[in-house]
Amino acid sequence: MIHDIDVLCHACDGEGRFPEAKAATLGGVSQTAIISRACTWCEGIGRREGAAPPA
């Protein structure tokens, strides 16, 4: 069945996480801190059900 095939998540490219920039104060200096956030499309797994046809 086509739903039994797992494909890489298009949102995170199979990583399961993606970077998110946040405003932070580090050592008294305003900076941009990059944190890693779980992908909401694949719930951090990196793969999704179904087949993705070639574009």
Sequence and secondary structure as in RCSB ss.txt:
>XXXX:A:sequence
MIHDIDVLCHACDGEGRFPEAKAATLGGVSQTAIISRACTWCEGIGRREGAAPPA
>XXXX:A:secstr
 GGG EEE TTTTTSSEEEEEEEEEETTEEEEEEEEEE TTTTTSSEEES     
